[in-house]
Amino acid sequence: LGSTDGDIAAARKRLHQWSLVGRSVHNQAQLDHAVAEQADWLSVGPVYGQDVPGLDLVRAAAQQLGAFDQQATPWFAVGGITLQNLDEVLAAGASRVAVSAAITRAEDPAAVAAEFSQRLRAHWNQHAPAPESVPSTTFTVPRRANEPADADAQPVGGGLGHRDASGDVAARPAERPDSEDE
């Protein structure tokens, strides 16, 4: 949800009970509000451009939520991030980024995407907890107070994974619709 798109509780009432709802935040007050309303993930920024919160908001998110804390709300630095400024964004405390223009406008999008992936993986390998303590195929979504703790796995995020009774979301390959439904 954008910063002015209403509250997360209202959005959740309209969605499947296992849907993940994120929030875009552009200042400290919005960051605090999104954490309080238990957003499942956050996009923090824009980091670059004119009249933007910039790296200060990235630093605030890193201080408040951490960068590698598996129990905290996951967050992504967004807005104007390129290969040229990625190290600055990571140094400010980000561990995840969302990029589009840097890849889609590149002469060789596959090469740029591969370099983003390699550099982010290297950053995680250098700073994240030991691999044996962080499963590579799951991430934890903090359970909201109104969620049932049933033992059956439930779909999450439009088929991107499933949540088990512990609240872990395990990734699975995206499902292709039948050709007649496309």
C-alpha positions in Angstrom: 0.0 0.0 0.0 1.2 3.5 -0.7 1.6 5.9 2.2 -1.9 7.4 1.6 -3.8 4.2 0.6 -5.6 3.6 3.8 -4.8 1.3 6.7 -3.5 -2.2 6.5 -6.3 -3.7 8.6 -8.9 -2.5 6.1 -6.8 -3.9 3.2 -6.5 -7.3 5.0 -10.3 -7.5 5.3 -10.6 -7.4 1.6 -7.8 -10.0 0.9 -7.3 -13.7 1.5 -6.3 -14.3 5.2 -2.8 -15.3 4.2 -2.1 -12.4 1.8 1.0 -10.3 2.6 0.5 -6.6 2.8 3.3 -4.2 2.4 3.6 -0.5 2.9 5.6 2.3 1.2 7.1 4.8 3.7 8.7 8.1 2.9 9.5 9.6 6.3 10.1 8.5 9.9 6.5 9.0 11.0 5.3 6.8 8.2 7.9 4.2 9.1 6.8 4.2 12.7 3.1 3.9 11.7 3.8 1.0 9.3 5.6 -0.9 12.0 2.8 -0.2 14.5 0.1 -1.4 12.1 2.2 -4.6 11.4 2.9 -4.3 7.7 4.3 -7.6 6.4 7.1 -5.8 4.5 8.1 -2.2 3.8 9.5 -0.2 0.8 11.7 2.6 2.2 12.5 5.6 0.0 12.8 6.9 -2.5 16.5 6.9 -1.8 17.6 9.1 -4.8 16.0 11.9 -6.7 14.9 15.4 -5.8 13.3 16.3 -2.5 13.4 12.7 -1.2 14.1 11.2 2.2 17.3 9.6 0.9 19.8 7.7 2.8 18.7 9.2 6.1 15.5 7.2 6.0 17.5 4.0 5.0 19.6 4.6 8.1 16.5 5.1 10.3 14.9 1.9 9.0 18.2 0.0 9.6 18.4 1.3 13.1 14.7 0.6 13.9 14.3 -2.7 12.1 17.9 -4.0 11.6 19.1 -5.3 8.3 19.4 -9.1 8.9 17.0 -9.7 11.8 14.8 -12.6 10.7 12.2 -11.6 13.3 11.9 -8.0 12.2 9.7 -6.6 9.4 11.6 -7.1 6.1 12.2 -3.8 4.3 13.6 -2.8 0.9 15.4 0.4 -0.1 13.8 1.8 -3.3 14.1 4.6 -5.7 16.9 5.5 -8.0 19.2 2.7 -6.9 21.9 1.8 -9.5 25.0 -0.3 -9.5 26.9 3.0 -9.1 25.3 3.9 -5.8 24.4 0.4 -4.5 27.5 0.3 -2.1 26.3 3.6 -0.5 22.8 2.2 0.0 24.2 -1.0 1.6 26.6 1.0 3.8 23.6 3.0 5.0 22.2 -0.2 6.4 20.0 -1.7 3.7 20.3 -5.4 3.0 17.5 -5.6 0.4 16.8 -3.3 -2.5 14.1 -3.0 -5.2 15.3 -1.9 -8.6 13.6 -1.5 -11.9 15.0 1.3 -14.1 18.6 0.3 -13.5 17.8 -3.0 -15.1 15.1 -2.3 -17.6 17.0 0.7 -19.1 20.3 -1.1 -19.2 21.9 -2.0 -22.5 22.3 -5.5 -21.1 19.6 -6.0 -18.5 20.6 -9.6 -17.8 24.2 -8.6 -17.0 23.0 -5.7 -14.7 20.6 -8.0 -12.9 23.3 -10.6 -12.4 25.7 -8.0 -11.0 23.0 -6.7 -8.5 22.4 -10.3 -7.5 26.1 -11.1 -7.0 26.8 -7.9 -5.0 23.8 -8.4 -2.8 24.7 -12.0 -2.2 28.3 -11.0 -1.3 26.9 -8.4 1.1 24.6 -11.0 2.8 27.5 -13.5 3.0 29.7 -10.9 4.7 27.1 -9.5 7.2 24.2 -12.0 7.7 24.1 -14.6 10.4 25.8 -18.0 9.7 24.1 -20.0 6.9 23.3 -22.9 9.2 21.1 -20.5 11.3 19.2 -19.0 8.3 17.3 -21.5 6.1 17.8 -20.5 2.5 14.3 -21.4 1.4 12.2 -19.8 4.2 11.6 -16.5 5.8 9.5 -15.7 8.8 6.6 -13.4 8.6 5.6 -12.2 12.1 2.2 -13.7 13.0 -0.5 -11.1 13.5 -2.6 -11.4 16.6 -5.8 -12.3 14.7 -4.2 -15.2 12.6 -5.2 -18.7 13.4 -2.4 -21.1 14.3 -3.8 -24.1 12.4 -1.4 -26.9 11.5 -2.2 -26.9 7.7 0.1 -25.0 5.4 -1.7 -22.0 3.8 -0.9 -20.2 0.5 0.9 -16.9 0.8 1.6 -14.1 -1.6 -0.3 -15.2 -4.7 1.3 -18.6 -4.8 4.8 -17.5 -3.9 5.0 -19.8 -0.9 3.1 -21.3 2.0 3.0 -20.6 5.6 3.2 -23.5 8.1 1.9 -23.5 11.6 5.0 -21.9 13.0 4.5 -18.8 10.7 7.4 -19.7 8.4 6.8 -19.0 4.7 8.5 -21.5 2.4 9.2 -20.6 -1.1 7.9 -22.7 -4.0 8.1 -22.3 -7.7 5.6 -20.0 -9.3 2.6 -21.8 -10.8 1.8 -21.3 -14.4 -1.8 -20.9 -15.3 -3.2 -23.3 -17.8 -2.9 -21.9 -21.3 -6.6 -21.6 -21.7 -6.8 -19.3 -18.7 -4.0 -17.0 -19.9 
